């Protein structure tokens, strides 16, 4: 099993932050914007995937430590 790289989760978090910033910017001009809501949803998906990546990496690291 290949271990996910730390950079992958950092990339996903950076993309989530970008989406949140864009949503805030759009919301400033259009408070009830569906686009802003979609960007927030996408950002949350990026964050959820980052957690999955980190969890999988931790599982692999723990399994390797137990084998030693």
C-alpha positions as a Markdown table, in Angstrom:
| # | Residue | x | y | z |
|---|---|---|---|---|
| 1 | Unk | 0.0 | 0.0 | 0.0 |
| 2 | Unk | 1.4 | 3.3 | -1.0 |
| 3 | Unk | 1.5 | 6.0 | 1.6 |
| 4 | Unk | -0.1 | 9.3 | 0.7 |
| 5 | Unk | 2.3 | 12.2 | 0.7 |
| 6 | Unk | 2.0 | 15.1 | 3.2 |
| 7 | Unk | 2.1 | 17.5 | 0.3 |
| 8 | Unk | -1.1 | 16.1 | -1.0 |
| 9 | Unk | -3.1 | 17.1 | 2.1 |
| 10 | Unk | -1.4 | 20.5 | 2.2 |
| 11 | Unk | -2.3 | 21.1 | -1.4 |
| 12 | Unk | -6.0 | 20.2 | -0.7 |
| 13 | Unk | -6.0 | 22.5 | 2.3 |
| 14 | Unk | -4.6 | 25.3 | 0.2 |
| 15 | Unk | -7.3 | 24.8 | -2.4 |
| 16 | Unk | -10.0 | 24.8 | 0.3 |
| 17 | Unk | -8.6 | 28.1 | 1.6 |
| 18 | Unk | -8.7 | 29.5 | -2.0 |
| 19 | Unk | -12.4 | 28.5 | -2.4 |
| 20 | Unk | -13.3 | 30.0 | 1.0 |
| 21 | Unk | -11.6 | 33.3 | 0.0 |
| 22 | Unk | -13.4 | 33.4 | -3.4 |
| 23 | Unk | -16.7 | 32.6 | -1.7 |
| 24 | Unk | -16.2 | 35.5 | 0.8 |
| 25 | Unk | -15.3 | 37.8 | -2.1 |
| 26 | Unk | -18.4 | 36.8 | -4.1 |
| 27 | Unk | -20.6 | 37.0 | -1.0 |
| 28 | Unk | -19.4 | 40.6 | -0.5 |
| 29 | Unk | -21.1 | 41.6 | -3.8 |
| 30 | Unk | -24.0 | 39.1 | -3.7 |
| 31 | Unk | -24.8 | 38.0 | -0.1 |
| 32 | Unk | -27.2 | 35.2 | -1.2 |
| 33 | Unk | -25.0 | 33.9 | -4.1 |
| 34 | Unk | -25.4 | 30.3 | -5.0 |
| 35 | Unk | -21.9 | 30.4 | -6.4 |
| 36 | Unk | -20.5 | 31.3 | -3.0 |
| 37 | Unk | -22.4 | 28.5 | -1.4 |
| 38 | Unk | -21.1 | 26.1 | -4.0 |
| 39 | Unk | -17.5 | 27.3 | -3.4 |
| 40 | Unk | -18.0 | 26.7 | 0.3 |
| 41 | Unk | -19.2 | 23.2 | -0.4 |
| 42 | Unk | -16.2 | 22.5 | -2.6 |
| 43 | Unk | -13.9 | 23.8 | 0.0 |
| 44 | Unk | -15.4 | 21.5 | 2.6 |
| 45 | Unk | -14.9 | 18.6 | 0.2 |
| 46 | Unk | -11.3 | 19.5 | -0.2 |
| 47 | Unk | -10.9 | 19.6 | 3.6 |
| 48 | Unk | -12.6 | 16.2 | 4.0 |
| 49 | Unk | -10.3 | 14.7 | 1.4 |
| 50 | Unk | -7.3 | 16.2 | 3.2 |
| 51 | Unk | -8.4 | 14.5 | 6.4 |
| 52 | Unk | -8.8 | 11.2 | 4.5 |
| 53 | Unk | -5.3 | 11.5 | 3.1 |
| 54 | Unk | -3.8 | 12.3 | 6.5 |
| 55 | Unk | -5.7 | 9.4 | 8.2 |
| 56 | Unk | -4.6 | 6.9 | 5.6 |
| 57 | Unk | -1.0 | 8.1 | 5.9 |
| 58 | Unk | -1.2 | 7.7 | 9.7 |
| 59 | Unk | -2.6 | 4.2 | 9.3 |
| 60 | Unk | 0.2 | 3.2 | 7.0 |
| 61 | Unk | 2.8 | 4.7 | 9.4 |
| 62 | Unk | 1.3 | 2.9 | 12.4 |
| 63 | Unk | 1.2 | -0.4 | 10.5 |
| 64 | Unk | 4.9 | 0.0 | 9.6 |
| 65 | Unk | 5.8 | 0.8 | 13.2 |
| 66 | Unk | 3.9 | -2.3 | 14.4 |
| 67 | Unk | 5.8 | -4.5 | 12.0 |
| 68 | Unk | 9.2 | -3.4 | 13.3 |
